Amino acid sequence: MIYFKHVIHLLFVIYTGMLFVRIALSWVPSLYRYRIIHFILFYTDPYLNIFRKVVPPIGGMLDLSPLLGFFFLRMLESFVMKLL
């Protein structure tokens, strides 16, 4: 059971890292041509779009959805770990 908890925690860490990469990509759009970037966009944008509906970008430029995304991801991890 302890091994399973480590795997679940690792998955949350990997997804959090993907969210960080997604944020950094907004500053370096020239990287969008790589396949790994499309993989990251495919798996992070639907999650962030949930929060973009709640808090749209301010002035069209400042996107606060990742903050909510990180917060709720951390809450979800905590909830799942307590269930295990």
MMTF fields as JSON, N, C-alpha, C and O atoms, coordinates in Angstrom:
{
  "mmtfVersion": "1.0.0",
  "mmtfProducer": "UNKNOWN",
  "numBonds": 335,
  "numAtoms": 336,
  "numGroups": 84,
  "numChains": 1,
  "numModels": 1,
  "chainsPerModel": [1],
  "groupsPerChain": [84],
  "chainIdList": ["A"],
  "bondAtomList": [4, 2, 8, 6, 12, 10, 16, 14, 20, 18, 24, 22, 28, 26, 32, 30, 36, 34, 40, 38, 44, 42, 48, 46, 52, 50, 56, 54, 60, 58, 64, 62, 68, 66, 72, 70, 76, 74, 80, 78, 84, 82, 88, 86, 92, 90, 96, 94, 100, 98, 104, 102, 108, 106, 112, 110, 116, 114, 120, 118, 124, 122, 128, 126, 132, 130, 136, 134, 140, 138, 144, 142, 148, 146, 152, 150, 156, 154, 160, 158, 164, 162, 168, 166, 172, 170, 176, 174, 180, 178, 184, 182, 188, 186, 192, 190, 196, 194, 200, 198, 204, 202, 208, 206, 212, 210, 216, 214, 220, 218, 224, 222, 228, 226, 232, 230, 236, 234, 240, 238, 244, 242, 248, 246, 252, 250, 256, 254, 260, 258, 264, 262, 268, 266, 272, 270, 276, 274, 280, 278, 284, 282, 288, 286, 292, 290, 296, 294, 300, 298, 304, 302, 308, 306, 312, 310, 316, 314, 320, 318, 324, 322, 328, 326, 332, 330],
  "bondOrderList": [1, 1, 1, 1, 1, 1, 1, 1, 1, 1, 1, 1, 1, 1, 1, 1, 1, 1, 1, 1, 1, 1, 1, 1, 1, 1, 1, 1, 1, 1, 1, 1, 1, 1, 1, 1, 1, 1, 1, 1, 1, 1, 1, 1, 1, 1, 1, 1, 1, 1, 1, 1, 1, 1, 1, 1, 1, 1, 1, 1, 1, 1, 1, 1, 1, 1, 1, 1, 1, 1, 1, 1, 1, 1, 1, 1, 1, 1, 1, 1, 1, 1, 1],
  "groupList": [{"groupName": "MET", "atomNameList": ["N", "CA", "C", "O"], "elementList": ["N", "C", "C", "O"], "formalChargeList": [0, 0, 0, 0], "bondAtomList": [1, 0, 2, 1, 3, 2], "bondOrderList": [1, 1, 2], "singleLetterCode": "M", "chemCompType": "L-PEPTIDE LINKING"}, {"groupName": "ILE", "atomNameList": ["N", "CA", "C", "O"], "elementList": ["N", "C", "C", "O"], "formalChargeList": [0, 0, 0, 0], "bondAtomList": [1, 0, 2, 1, 3, 2], "bondOrderList": [1, 1, 2], "singleLetterCode": "I", "chemCompType": "L-PEPTIDE LINKING"}, {"groupName": "TYR", "atomNameList": ["N", "CA", "C", "O"], "elementList": ["N", "C", "C", "O"], "formalChargeList": [0, 0, 0, 0], "bondAtomList": [1, 0, 2, 1, 3, 2], "bondOrderList": [1, 1, 2], "singleLetterCode": "Y", "chemCompType": "L-PEPTIDE LINKING"}, {"groupName": "PHE", "atomNameList": ["N", "CA", "C", "O"], "elementList": ["N", "C", "C", "O"], "formalChargeList": [0, 0, 0, 0], "bondAtomList": [1, 0, 2, 1, 3, 2], "bondOrderList": [1, 1, 2], "singleLetterCode": "F", "chemCompType": "L-PEPTIDE LINKING"}, {"groupName": "LYS", "atomNameList": ["N", "CA", "C", "O"], "elementList": ["N", "C", "C", "O"], "formalChargeList": [0, 0, 0, 0], "bondAtomList": [1, 0, 2, 1, 3, 2], "bondOrderList": [1, 1, 2], "singleLetterCode": "K", "chemCompType": "L-PEPTIDE LINKING"}, {"groupName": "HIS", "atomNameList": ["N", "CA", "C", "O"], "elementList": ["N", "C", "C", "O"], "formalChargeList": [0, 0, 0, 0], "bondAtomList": [1, 0, 2, 1, 3, 2], "bondOrderList": [1, 1, 2], "singleLetterCode": "H", "chemCompType": "L-PEPTIDE LINKING"}, {"groupName": "VAL", "atomNameList": ["N", "CA", "C", "O"], "elementList": ["N", "C", "C", "O"], "formalChargeList": [0, 0, 0, 0], "bondAtomList": [1, 0, 2, 1, 3, 2], "bondOrderList": [1, 1, 2], "singleLetterCode": "V", "chemCompType": "L-PEPTIDE LINKING"}, {"groupName": "LEU", "atomNameList": ["N", "CA", "C", "O"], "elementList": ["N", "C", "C", "O"], "formalChargeList": [0, 0, 0, 0], "bondAtomList": [1, 0, 2, 1, 3, 2], "bondOrderList": [1, 1, 2], "singleLetterCode": "L", "chemCompType": "L-PEPTIDE LINKING"}, {"groupName": "THR", "atomNameList": ["N", "CA", "C", "O"], "elementList": ["N", "C", "C", "O"], "formalChargeList": [0, 0, 0, 0], "bondAtomList": [1, 0, 2, 1, 3, 2], "bondOrderList": [1, 1, 2], "singleLetterCode": "T", "chemCompType": "L-PEPTIDE LINKING"}, {"groupName": "GLY", "atomNameList": ["N", "CA", "C", "O"], "elementList": ["N", "C", "C", "O"], "formalChargeList": [0, 0, 0, 0], "bondAtomList": [1, 0, 2, 1, 3, 2], "bondOrderList": [1, 1, 2], "singleLetterCode": "G", "chemCompType": "PEPTIDE LINKING"}, {"groupName": "ARG", "atomNameList": ["N", "CA", "C", "O"], "elementList": ["N", "C", "C", "O"], "formalChargeList": [0, 0, 0, 0], "bondAtomList": [1, 0, 2, 1, 3, 2], "bondOrderList": [1, 1, 2], "singleLetterCode": "R", "chemCompType": "L-PEPTIDE LINKING"}, {"groupName": "ALA", "atomNameList": ["N", "CA", "C", "O"], "elementList": ["N", "C", "C", "O"], "formalChargeList": [0, 0, 0, 0], "bondAtomList": [1, 0, 2, 1, 3, 2], "bondOrderList": [1, 1, 2], "singleLetterCode": "A", "chemCompType": "L-PEPTIDE LINKING"}, {"groupName": "SER", "atomNameList": ["N", "CA", "C", "O"], "elementList": ["N", "C", "C", "O"], "formalChargeList": [0, 0, 0, 0], "bondAtomList": [1, 0, 2, 1, 3, 2], "bondOrderList": [1, 1, 2], "singleLetterCode": "S", "chemCompType": "L-PEPTIDE LINKING"}, {"groupName": "TRP", "atomNameList": ["N", "CA", "C", "O"], "elementList": ["N", "C", "C", "O"], "formalChargeList": [0, 0, 0, 0], "bondAtomList": [1, 0, 2, 1, 3, 2], "bondOrderList": [1, 1, 2], "singleLetterCode": "W", "chemCompType": "L-PEPTIDE LINKING"}, {"groupName": "PRO", "atomNameList": ["N", "CA", "C", "O"], "elementList": ["N", "C", "C", "O"], "formalChargeList": [0, 0, 0, 0], "bondAtomList": [1, 0, 2, 1, 3, 2], "bondOrderList": [1, 1, 2], "singleLetterCode": "P", "chemCompType": "L-PEPTIDE LINKING"}, {"groupName": "ASP", "atomNameList": ["N", "CA", "C", "O"], "elementList": ["N", "C", "C", "O"], "formalChargeList": [0, 0, 0, 0], "bondAtomList": [1, 0, 2, 1, 3, 2], "bondOrderList": [1, 1, 2], "singleLetterCode": "D", "chemCompType": "L-PEPTIDE LINKING"}, {"groupName": "ASN", "atomNameList": ["N", "CA", "C", "O"], "elementList": ["N", "C", "C", "O"], "formalChargeList": [0, 0, 0, 0], "bondAtomList": [1, 0, 2, 1, 3, 2], "bondOrderList": [1, 1, 2], "singleLetterCode": "N", "chemCompType": "L-PEPTIDE LINKING"}, {"groupName": "GLU", "atomNameList": ["N", "CA", "C", "O"], "elementList": ["N", "C", "C", "O"], "formalChargeList": [0, 0, 0, 0], "bondAtomList": [1, 0, 2, 1, 3, 2], "bondOrderList": [1, 1, 2], "singleLetterCode": "E", "chemCompType": "L-PEPTIDE LINKING"}],
  "groupTypeList": [0, 1, 2, 3, 4, 5, 6, 1, 5, 7, 7, 3, 6, 1, 2, 8, 9, 0, 7, 3, 6, 10, 1, 11, 7, 12, 13, 6, 14, 12, 7, 2, 10, 2, 10, 1, 1, 5, 3, 1, 7, 3, 2, 8, 15, 14, 2, 7, 16, 1, 3, 10, 4, 6, 6, 14, 14, 1, 9, 9, 0, 7, 15, 7, 12, 14, 7, 7, 9, 3, 3, 3, 7, 10, 0, 7, 17, 12, 3, 6, 0, 4, 7, 7],
  "groupIdList": [1, 2, 3, 4, 5, 6, 7, 8, 9, 10, 11, 12, 13, 14, 15, 16, 17, 18, 19, 20, 21, 22, 23, 24, 25, 26, 27, 28, 29, 30, 31, 32, 33, 34, 35, 36, 37, 38, 39, 40, 41, 42, 43, 44, 45, 46, 47, 48, 49, 50, 51, 52, 53, 54, 55, 56, 57, 58, 59, 60, 61, 62, 63, 64, 65, 66, 67, 68, 69, 70, 71, 72, 73, 74, 75, 76, 77, 78, 79, 80, 81, 82, 83, 84],
  "secStructList": [7, 2, 2, 2, 2, 2, 2, 2, 2, 2, 2, 2, 2, 2, 2, 2, 2, 2, 2, 2, 2, 2, 2, 2, 2, 6, 6, 7, 4, 4, 4, 4, 4, 1, 2, 2, 2, 2, 2, 2, 2, 2, 2, 2, 2, 2, 2, 2, 2, 2, 2, 2, 2, 2, 1, 7, 7, 5, 6, 6, 6, 5, 7, 7, 2, 2, 2, 2, 2, 2, 2, 2, 2, 2, 2, 2, 2, 2, 2, 2, 2, 2, 2, 7],
  "xCoordList": [0.822, 0.0, 0.859, 0.504, 1.988, 2.87, 3.413, 3.531, 3.745, 4.235, 3.19, 3.53, 1.928, 0.848, 0.724, 0.486, 0.884, 0.833, 1.959, 1.762, 3.135, 4.261, 4.004, 4.351, 3.404, 3.087, 2.066, 2.223, 1.035, 0.01, 0.633, 0.36, 1.47, 2.146, 3.026, 3.05, 3.742, 4.6, 3.787, 4.229, 2.613, 1.751, 1.318, 1.279, 0.999, 0.637, 1.842, 1.686, 3.021, 4.239, 4.511, 4.854, 4.36, 4.592, 3.598, 3.976, 2.325, 1.321, 1.562, 1.369, 1.98, 2.321, 3.485, 3.478, 4.465, 5.585, 5.136, 5.631, 4.185, 3.65, 2.941, 3.018, 2.26, 1.605, 2.641, 2.44, 3.745, 4.812, 5.386, 5.623, 5.607, 6.113, 5.102, 5.484, 3.825, 2.769, 2.795, 2.618, 3.013, 3.092, 4.309, 4.212, 5.448, 6.672, 6.535, 7.14, 5.757, 5.572, 4.921, 5.139, 4.13, 3.483, 4.506, 4.204, 5.703, 6.759, 7.684, 8.441, 7.626, 8.507, 7.657, 7.717, 6.88, 5.979, 6.701, 6.08, 7.978, 8.702, 8.861, 9.2, 8.626, 8.76, 7.521, 7.536, 6.475, 5.233, 5.386, 4.474, 6.469, 6.644, 7.09, 7.094, 7.46, 7.945, 6.791, 5.815, 6.914, 5.854, 5.606, 4.46, 6.651, 6.481, 5.65, 4.899, 5.793, 5.016, 3.537, 2.67, 3.256, 1.86, 1.277, 0.096, 2.089, 1.664, 1.282, 0.234, 2.132, 1.87, 0.616, -0.216, 0.485, -0.705, -1.973, -2.995, -1.903, -3.071, -3.579, -4.787, -2.662, -3.067, -3.251, -3.852, -2.76, -2.92, -3.992, -4.655, -4.169, -5.133, -6.574, -7.263, -7.07, -8.452, -8.636, -9.672, -7.643, -7.719, -7.714, -8.512, -6.828, -6.759, -7.985, -8.385, -8.579, -9.769, -10.944, -11.793, -10.996, -12.041, -11.942, -12.956, -10.734, -10.535, -10.589, -10.894, -10.299, -10.404, -11.852, -12.133, -12.775, -14.194, -14.621, -15.501, -14.002, -14.329, -13.668, -14.309, -12.368, -11.602, -10.957, -9.871, -11.627, -11.031, -9.763, -9.582, -8.891, -7.662, -7.978, -8.878, -7.229, -7.429, -6.771, -5.574, -7.554, -7.028, -6.581, -5.866, -6.988, -6.594, -5.166, -4.735, -4.424, -3.008, -2.658, -1.888, -3.202, -2.829, -3.78, -4.937, -3.276, -4.076, -3.816, -2.715, -4.824, -4.693, -5.173, -5.15, -5.604, -6.112, -5.073, -5.46, -3.782, -2.819, -2.762, -2.526, -2.976, -2.982, -4.102, -3.894, -5.283, -6.399, -6.127, -6.456, -5.529, -5.202, -4.258, -4.478, -3.201, -2.26, -2.951, -2.739, -3.767, -4.459, -5.365, -5.302, -6.21, -7.138, -6.432, -6.878, -5.351, -4.573, -3.982, -3.986, -3.482, -2.925, -4.018, -3.801, -5.189, -6.306, -6.738, -7.026, -6.781, -7.155, -6.149, -6.527, -4.863, -3.824, -3.99, -3.921, -4.203, -4.384, -5.592, -5.529, -6.667, -7.884, -7.651, -8.047, -7.015, -6.755, -5.816, -6.028, -4.781, -3.83, -4.484, -4.133, -5.428, -6.137, -7.06, -7.272, -7.605, -8.45, -7.644, -8.153, -6.392, -5.528, -4.98, -4.228],
  "yCoordList": [-1.201, 0.0, 1.255, 2.254, 1.207, 2.371, 2.66, 3.822, 1.609, 1.782, 2.491, 3.374, 2.11, 2.718, 4.203, 5.008, 4.572, 5.986, 6.772, 7.91, 6.169, 6.845, 7.055, 8.096, 6.077, 6.197, 7.305, 8.114, 7.354, 8.397, 9.773, 10.711, 9.889, 11.164, 11.558, 12.725, 10.598, 10.872, 11.377, 12.277, 10.81, 11.274, 12.729, 13.511, 13.084, 14.474, 15.401, 16.514, 14.96, 15.764, 15.963, 17.065, 14.909, 15.012, 15.978, 16.813, 15.868, 16.761, 18.214, 19.133, 18.415, 19.767, 20.316, 21.486, 19.489, 19.901, 20.256, 21.209, 19.473, 19.78, 21.131, 21.875, 21.451, 22.762, 23.886, 24.929, 23.677, 24.683, 24.891, 26.024, 23.794, 23.897, 24.638, 25.47, 24.346, 25.013, 26.527, 27.299, 26.941, 28.371, 28.986, 30.062, 28.317, 28.831, 28.922, 29.794, 28.043, 28.054, 29.34, 29.757, 29.963, 31.2, 32.307, 33.274, 32.178, 33.166, 32.799, 33.642, 31.541, 31.082, 30.358, 29.132, 31.097, 30.447, 29.721, 28.919, 29.975, 29.296, 27.802, 27.052, 27.357, 25.938, 25.114, 23.89, 25.76, 25.058, 24.081, 23.291, 24.104, 23.212, 21.806, 20.91, 21.591, 20.285, 19.402, 19.89, 18.099, 17.144, 17.054, 16.935, 17.109, 17.002, 18.168, 18.02, 19.316, 20.493, 20.266, 20.641, 19.648, 19.348, 18.338, 18.413, 17.406, 16.451, 17.187, 16.919, 18.11, 18.873, 19.734, 19.793, 20.393, 21.219, 20.38, 20.789, 19.204, 18.323, 17.912, 17.804, 17.683, 17.193, 18.284, 18.022, 19.479, 20.527, 21.558, 22.095, 21.837, 22.872, 22.558, 23.459, 21.321, 21.065, 21.33, 21.85, 20.977, 21.226, 22.724, 23.199, 23.47, 24.915, 25.64, 26.675, 25.106, 25.741, 25.751, 26.64, 24.772, 24.764, 26.04, 26.674, 26.413, 27.587, 28.88, 29.937, 28.813, 30.003, 30.43, 31.607, 29.478, 29.822, 30.56, 31.419, 30.228, 30.861, 32.236, 33.216, 32.297, 33.544, 33.77, 33.255, 34.539, 34.787, 35.633, 36.34, 35.556, 36.369, 37.848, 38.395, 38.475, 39.889, 40.731, 40.604, 41.577, 42.421, 41.622, 42.146, 40.356, 39.511, 39.002, 38.223, 39.43, 39.071, 38.278, 37.321, 38.653, 38.043, 36.891, 37.105, 35.672, 34.472, 33.925, 33.462, 33.979, 33.493, 32.05, 31.511, 31.428, 30.062, 29.066, 28.136, 29.211, 28.267, 28.318, 27.295, 29.489, 29.573, 28.719, 27.966, 28.851, 28.023, 26.554, 25.676, 26.3, 24.93, 24.275, 23.134, 24.991, 24.449, 24.224, 23.2, 25.171, 25.078, 23.846, 23.058, 23.683, 22.563, 21.227, 20.199, 21.232, 20.006, 19.56, 18.371, 20.497, 20.18, 19.672, 18.728, 20.304, 19.851, 18.438, 17.607, 18.171, 16.847, 15.795, 14.702, 16.132, 15.189, 14.892, 13.735, 15.907, 15.72, 14.831, 13.949, 15.063, 14.266, 12.806, 11.896, 12.587, 11.216, 10.493, 9.319, 11.177, 10.538, 10.172, 9.16, 10.987, 10.657, 9.46, 8.678, 9.32, 8.157, 6.863, 5.802, 6.964, 5.768, 5.528, 4.575],
  "zCoordList": [0.0, 0.0, 0.0, -0.627, 0.702, 0.738, -0.656, -1.046, -1.413, -2.778, -3.637, -4.424, -3.489, -4.254, -3.94, -4.839, -2.672, -2.291, -2.947, -3.374, -3.027, -3.674, -5.168, -5.726, -5.793, -7.222, -7.442, -8.357, -6.628, -6.746, -6.526, -7.275, -5.498, -5.232, -6.422, -6.816, -6.99, -8.145, -9.334, -10.049, -9.549, -10.646, -10.432, -11.381, -9.206, -8.918, -9.116, -9.617, -8.733, -8.924, -10.41, -10.838, -11.193, -12.642, -13.27, -14.091, -12.888, -13.465, -13.044, -13.84, -11.806, -11.355, -12.177, -12.56, -12.445, -13.293, -14.695, -15.296, -15.217, -16.544, -16.533, -17.511, -15.451, -15.351, -15.327, -15.95, -14.611, -14.602, -16.002, -16.422, -16.715, -18.091, -18.954, -19.778, -18.777, -19.553, -19.334, -20.276, -18.098, -17.795, -18.472, -19.062, -18.392, -19.003, -20.518, -21.142, -21.107, -22.56, -23.046, -24.183, -22.199, -22.633, -22.886, -23.585, -22.331, -22.547, -23.702, -24.184, -24.149, -25.237, -26.284, -26.389, -27.047, -28.016, -29.148, -29.847, -29.346, -30.427, -30.157, -31.072, -28.94, -28.6, -28.969, -28.838, -29.418, -29.737, -30.893, -31.14, -31.588, -32.733, -32.334, -33.177, -31.087, -30.636, -30.166, -29.596, -30.41, -30.085, -28.575, -28.143, -27.79, -26.342, -25.811, -24.847, -26.444, -26.043, -26.344, -25.555, -27.496, -27.833, -26.842, -26.502, -26.385, -25.364, -24.079, -23.493, -23.649, -22.426, -22.581, -21.675, -23.714, -23.953, -23.95, -23.4, -24.568, -24.67, -23.292, -23.082, -22.354, -21.036, -19.982, -18.94, -20.215, -19.207, -19.576, -18.688, -20.842, -21.22, -20.818, -20.341, -20.986, -20.534, -19.04, -18.624, -18.238, -16.795, -16.508, -15.7, -17.158, -16.932, -17.484, -16.951, -18.542, -19.127, -18.151, -18.212, -17.256, -16.226, -15.399, -15.108, -15.024, -14.179, -14.983, -14.43, -16.271, -17.115, -17.282, -17.511, -17.167, -17.222, -15.96, -16.007, -14.841, -13.565, -13.463, -13.084, -13.81, -13.737, -15.108, -15.376, -15.974, -17.29, -17.161, -16.17, -18.161, -18.113, -17.92, -18.557, -17.041, -16.724, -17.814, -18.073, -18.438, -19.506, -20.711, -21.566, -20.799, -21.916, -21.826, -22.675, -20.807, -20.722, -19.464, -19.538, -18.333, -17.061, -16.748, -16.388, -16.891, -16.69, -15.28, -14.983, -14.428, -13.062, -12.898, -11.792, -13.991, -13.896, -13.364, -12.656, -13.665, -13.084, -11.556, -10.912, -10.978, -9.519, -8.93, -7.979, -9.509, -9.061, -9.36, -8.563, -10.507, -10.883, -9.892, -9.484, -9.5, -8.516, -7.17, -6.521, -6.761, -5.479, -5.433, -4.489, -6.46, -6.462, -6.69, -6.18, -7.441, -7.622, -6.289, -5.973, -5.521, -4.204, -3.258, -2.498, -3.314, -2.489, -2.889, -2.027, -4.178, -4.66, -4.216, -3.794, -4.313, -3.865, -2.379, -1.964, -1.596, -0.159, 0.133, 0.989, -0.567, -0.383, -0.769, -0.041, -1.904, -2.377, -1.428, -1.124, -0.955, -0.04, 1.289, 1.897, 1.738, 2.988, 2.796, 3.723, 1.601, 1.326, 1.333, 1.697, 0.931, 0.889, 2.251, 2.454]
}
